[in-house]
Amino acid sequence: MNSAVRPPWRAVAGGVLLDLRVTPKSGRDAIDGIEQMSDGQTVLKLRVRALPTDGEANEAVAALIAKSLKFPKSKITLERGGASRVKSLRLAGDAKAITAALETITKAKT
């Protein structure tokens, strides 16, 4: 990750908030790395096969993050952006451990 770009996650009480930019209806489920958007916000780019209807894409995003981080899906909640491509997830748990896992999965993508 470029050191000038801040990570798309931040520790909060009880866990971590993770900012995402999601592309639904993709050919595969994947984490594509970190991107700084035109407004300066840093996000983790994801793509999911699910359609953005009836919360399917949001469920697929939570499942992809849980699988990638080896983290319980039950501890992931949608904080904001339910109907938007830009979302925030709350990952409940030890912020240091979650941050370390996020750094590990994004290191290979940059």
Beta strands, then each sheet from edge to edge (+ up, - down):
strand 1: 9-12
strand 2: 15-23
strand 3: 30-36
strand 4: 42-47
strand 5: 76-80
strand 6: 86-92
sheet 1: 1+ 2- 4- 3+
sheet 2: 1+ 2- 6+ 5-
end
